[in-house]
Amino acid sequence: MKVLVTGAGGFAGRHLVDYLLTQGDQVVAAFEHQGQIPPPARNLLPLVFDITNDQAVSGALQAHEVDAAIHLAAIAFVPSVDKKPGRAMAVNVGGTAALLNAIKSHRPRARILLISSAEVYGRSAGEGNALTESDPLQPVNLYAQTKLLVEQLARWFAEHDGLDIIVARPFPHLGPGQDPVFSVSGFARQLATIAADQAKPVLHVGNLSVRRDFTDVRDVVRAYRTALEKLPPGATFNICSGRDYLLSDLVELLIRESRVSVKVEVSQSRLRSNDLFFLRGSADYLYRQTGWRPEVPIEQTLRDIYQYWRGQPRESCQP
């Protein structure tokens, strides 16, 4: 299978490209800039273009005869979306429209996987139940709203242009290489810095009383490829572990892994006014259709994240 991956230089994108290559796929990997391109690898064809540039996206689809596309390119950090809403709309919504229009024009038979987010459930998550694909979509932040618009674009292009589109709603995912602006990766980086005697033994945190359904990114990208192969056209599906973890418990596991004694302090700058306090999902639909299940235990995920930061240059580990 020859697969176009947008956002190939991002956290999930890097893991997805690696996984597709291990499965024997040819990967046309679209990067935002030259510095993201990895060392040459068999079956890897790197491209550089701006997802918001209609002509560049169209040219890439015209030049490369792909069987499928997995669209990861997006601004995913909620505060970044709030800070630059115009740019977020251009990338998350406009970029999706550019890609779908290019596929319609040049590769109308390609299968498309669009990545939405569990954030689209919004207020529905407050009920405390495991969210299913039929629960109401009630976004509480602008990032979630952009993803809801992505889902509406998917329906439009499927119904009016006959494109074969499926939509994933991944719940929060973790793993080595994640940007430290995201909570767990940021905690691990702070602890790695403290363990190296490069910072005072104080761990700065936000609200640790929230509960989240976390899945290892390596399980998530495996779900992407499995869904691409096995789900019917028009499917929308959750990717999650089905378990909710108290963030303070994950912090305790990371501290134990680091073997350092630290003081945990709440920083006002790390608190979010529109944060969801509970988020748990059900991946029963995906399991019934494909047999996918998460395989990496949370303890292994946290260990790998911490060891990743321990292996980074010390200057990049400053909190």
Secondary structure, DSSP 8 states (H G I E B T S, - for coil): -EEEEETTTSHHHHHHHHHHHHTT-EEEEEESSGGG--S--TTEEEEE--TT-HHHHHHHHHH---SEEEE------HHHHHH-HHHHIIIIIIHHHHHHHHHHHH-TT-EEEEE--GGGGGGGGGG-S-B-TTS-----SHHHHHHHHHHHHHHHHHHHH--EEEEEEE--EE-TT--TTSHHHHHHHHHHHHHTTSS-SEEEES-TT-EE--EEHHHHHHHHHHHHHHS-TT-EEEE--S--EEHHHHHHHHHHHHT---EEEE-GGG--TT--SEE-B--HHHHHHH-----S-HHHHHHHHHHHHHTS-GGGG--
